Amino acid sequence: MNQSRIFESEKLSCKLQNIVSVVHDAVTFCQGDTIALLALLRQLEELHREIRDGAFQNNLPNNRQALYSLLKDIESEGGWPYIERMKLQQFLANLPPEAASEEEMER
């Protein structure tokens, strides 16, 4: 890897770490406010979709060798990025017992 590539990689790593810090700060700021945390999750999902459908697709490899390299990286680095949604059963399991009882009574 040449010196320029290493420098660019370090710059990207620094930018990504800054993003992580900002998101953690937002989570801390929203602590105790479920609606705000849900808004944060929605924003992150939208950002993921925007990057995937825009810049990522526009930069997909245009030859077999580059495609192979991308697929190899996806496989070795943990697979395709995915934002998992909480299943309703998990959501309900996290409700306090009195809230769960109210839900059952309304049915």
HELIX and SHEET records of a PDB file:
HELIX    1   1 GLN A    3  CYS A   30  1                                  28    
HELIX    2   2 THR A   34  ILE A   51  1                                  18    
HELIX    3   3 ARG A   52  PHE A   56  3                                   5    
HELIX    4   4 GLN A   57  ASN A   58  1                                   2    
HELIX    5   5 ARG A   64  SER A   76  1                                  13    
HELIX    6   6 LEU A   88  ALA A   93  1                                   6    
HELIX    7   7 PRO A   97  GLU A  106  1                                  10    
END                                                                             
